[in-house]
């Protein structure tokens, strides 16, 4: 006899709590194999194909294309077993970012409403009836039994979130290692409680429209990449006391150096890669800017590595891919990695890991034909270097007025990690390397 198992939207990692259904890859009645992608979803960071951990026949789908689902919400139900598809009901051993499918249920499980659908990174499906049954009166929930021992919580943010929402942490079962209660566990419990409240309470009467809708007005929901960018920029401006300094630099010699490097044969070197080499050298001299602020601990956390983010404009919106260990790469390696990440950004195939973890950002807004900008820091980083367009301008060179290739450089920095002297020293060093690339060679 076939079992009907429910597969829920897994934890996609990097703190993502919801995803939008872009395209269903299976229909009800289709036979699916283990690890076969069943739906394409879009998170605030990337497009992801979600594989099903079971082999069998799809009996139901949940959610229409274009709708958003929270992590832990049902995606599909699958009838597994010999009667369903002739295959096994064992789960796969593959892992999608943030969850695993290596265990299949061996017995019926009771799923608590106030606990996440994933435990220790593994999706836990539960049995559902094979055919619709008449609604039953739900049994009264068992009273919570607080534990006598300490609550397994490490993060003060998790404790504060629970306290501010009146949630008793002793009632939760953590999904972290050894039952550790994570922020996702608290947020899931709060969503479950809110959903239960909405179901029990009658729907309120529609509120009157506060202002008339203007003819021709268009409204676009802040969701997906646009919503994530809005949230991050708002948080940056509300938390980081930023300041900006800028300087004009003669980039003529840098452009000549790049032309000579590319004329020597071999892979072409991009201008962005040369600017990245200058950035990493400057951060080695001024490490205060390669840091972040831990607000809870009131500490500045300085990094010994440079994960360099760079702003990339795509059809889905602005994204910031991250080049890992940029300080250990040469110009050729940086050029190749910039090209790879840029192409992935344009095709929407960047993974969450490739969009997070940056320690400093390089923003080349000169590609938009502008000279200067005061960009918002990419939270939780502490600084961002902006580079304008490089254009011919009158410039005093060796005591004579000449036409030179001039660029404006700007540095926006978190004033909590350093003062203006440090920021000015960093920017001046960058400008010196742009004007005289030999300065960079002397410091390597």
C-alpha positions, -999 to 999 in steps of 0.1 A, spaced: 0 0 0 13 34 -10 21 61 16 13 97 8 41 120 21 42 157 23 73 176 11 77 211 25 96 241 13 131 235 28 153 260 45 173 275 16 200 289 39 215 323 45 186 334 67 160 333 39 125 327 52 104 327 21 105 321 -17 83 329 -47 71 301 -69 84 309 -104 75 278 -123 62 243 -115 82 216 -131 57 188 -124 20 183 -125 -4 163 -104 -2 127 -116 34 129 -128 59 103 -116 89 118 -100 123 103 -91 144 109 -61 162 143 -63 142 153 -94 136 191 -94 98 198 -89 96 236 -87 117 266 -95 116 293 -68 131 327 -65 144 339 -32 157 374 -23 191 362 -34 189 337 -63 169 313 -84 168 278 -70 155 245 -84 141 225 -55 145 187 -57 120 163 -42 135 137 -18 110 110 -26 102 88 -56 65 83 -64 34 100 -79 26 137 -73 -9 138 -57 -11 175 -49 7 208 -54 5 238 -31 8 274 -43 3 290 -77 31 304 -98 38 340 -86 28 333 -50 51 334 -20 55 305 5 73 306 38 99 281 47 82 250 61 50 254 40 38 224 20 50 222 -15 37 189 -28 25 155 -17 38 123 -32 24 88 -30 54 65 -26 58 28 -25 53 -2 -49 17 6 -54 24 42 -64 54 41 -87 72 8 -83 101 27 -66 114 30 -31 103 55 -6 138 61 7 151 96 6 181 109 -12 215 116 2 219 149 -17 219 183 0 204 215 -12 217 247 5 205 245 41 188 211 41 193 174 36 171 146 23 190 116 36 163 102 59 128 90 50 102 86 77 97 51 90 66 59 110 39 84 114 52 116 130 33 142 149 44 177 138 41 204 165 27 236 152 53 257 170 83 240 156 102 243 123 97 218 95 134 211 93 155 197 122 192 196 121 191 206 84 169 177 73 134 179 58 109 159 79 78 150 58 48 137 76 21 113 64 -12 127 51 -43 108 42 -44 91 8 -79 105 0 -98 135 14 -116 127 46 -144 145 64 -132 173 86 -127 162 122 -128 182 153 -92 188 163 -82 174 196 -74 198 224 -36 206 223 -16 191 251 -4 216 277 32 227 273 56 210 297 84 234 304 118 217 309 134 219 343 169 223 327 184 254 310 169 265 277 193 256 248 197 292 235 230 309 227 221 340 208 208 370 228 189 381 196 169 349 198 161 355 235 151 391 228 129 382 198 111 356 219 107 379 249 94 408 228 67 386 213 57 368 246 70 334 234 81 308 260 113 293 246 108 262 268 79 253 245 101 250 215 122 222 201 153 236 185 164 226 150 201 233 156 228 210 168 218 191 201 184 208 200 198 244 199 170 269 194 178 291 164 162 324 153 144 304 125 127 283 152 113 314 169 102 330 137 85 298 126 66 295 159 55 332 156 42 326 121 24 295 132 8 313 161 -2 342 138 -17 318 112 -37 301 140 -50 334 152 -61 345 117 -79 312 112 -98 315 145 -106 352 143 -133 365 120 -120 386 91 -123 423 98 -142 446 75 -122 462 48 -106 495 59 -115 526 39 -89 537 14 -70 565 30 -62 583 -3 -77 581 -38 -59 561 -65 -45 585 -91 -52 577 -127 -23 560 -143 -7 551 -110 13 519 -110 23 500 -78 50 474 -77 54 452 -46 87 454 -28 95 417 -29 122 394 -42 155 411 -50 139 446 -49 125 440 -15 157 425 -2 177 455 -15 152 479 1 154 462 35 192 461 35 197 497 24 171 509 50 189 489 77 223 503 66 211 539 68 193 534 101 223 516 118 255 529 103 267 565 109 284 568 75 306 595 61 320 600 26 353 615 13 364 617 -23 393 628 -45 401 632 -82 430 611 -96 449 610 -128 444 575 -141 464 579 -173 493 557 -161 470 530 -148 453 528 -182 487 527 -199 498 499 -176 467 479 -184 472 484 -221 508 471 -218 497 441 -198 471 431 -223 495 437 -252 519 411 -238 496 382 -247 478 358 -224 444 364 -207 431 400 -208 432 419 -175 401 439 -166 402 474 -151 380 462 -123 406 435 -114 434 462 -112 412 483 -89 405 452 -68 443 446 -64 447 482 -53 418 478 -28 432 447 -12 466 464 -9 450 494 7 431 473 31 463 456 42 476 490 52 443 502 67 427 471 81 402 491 102 381 494 70 379 456 65 357 451 95 321 451 108 305 463 140 289 438 164 262 460 179 251 435 206 286 431 219 296 467 211 328 455 194 345 461 161 353 428 144 383 430 121 388 404 94 421 388 83 408 380 49 392 402 21 360 388 6 354 415 -20 319 424 -31 312 443 -63 280 459 -74 263 443 -105 232 456 -121 209 429 -135 174 426 -149 164 413 -115 179 444 -98 211 453 -80 231 423 -66 265 422 -50 284 390 -58 314 383 -36 349 373 -47 363 350 -19 398 356 -7 404 385 -31 436 394 -12 452 361 -23 444 364 -60 464 380 -88 450 402 -115 444 373 -139 425 353 -113 404 383 -102 395 390 -139 383 355 -144 363 354 -111 347 388 -119 336 375 -153 322 343 -139 302 360 -112 289 387 -135 276 361 -160 259 342 -131 244 374 -119 230 382 -154 215 347 -157 201 346 -122 221 316 -112 242 330 -83 240 309 -52 232 324 -18 268 317 -7 281 338 -37 260 368 -25 269 369 11 299 371 34 316 402 19 339 423 40 344 452 16 326 464 -15 340 479 -48 314 499 -67 322 509 -103 294 533 -111 314 548 -139 298 522 -162 266 543 -159 284 574 -172 285 593 -139 315 608 -121 306 606 -85 283 591 -59 278 587 -21 267 551 -20 250 534 9 273 509 27 265 472 20 254 462 55 271 448 77 303 459 61 322 490 72 332 507 39 327 509 1 350 524 -25 332 540 -54 348 546 -88 334 570 -114 339 572 -151 374 577 -165 373 606 -190 397 631 -206 400 663 -185 423 693 -182 449 684 -156 482 700 -144 508 673 -151 545 680 -143 538 717 -141 520 719 -175 484 719 -183 475 687 -202 446 665 -211 447 635 -188 424 605 -180 408 616 -148 386 596 -124 368 605 -92 372 581 -63 350 581 -32 350 562 0 319 558 22 328 544 56 313 536 90 326 563 113 324 539 142 353 518 130 377 547 123 381 584 121 385 606 90 423 604 92 422 566 85 396 569 58 416 597 41 448 577 43 431 548 26 416 569 -1 449 588 -7 468 555 -10 443 542 -36 446 575 -55 484 572 -54 483 537 -68 459 548 -96 482 577 -105 515 558 -102 509 520 -104 546 515 -94 535 525 -59 515 493 -57 544 472 -69 567 486 -41 542 476 -14 535 440 -25 
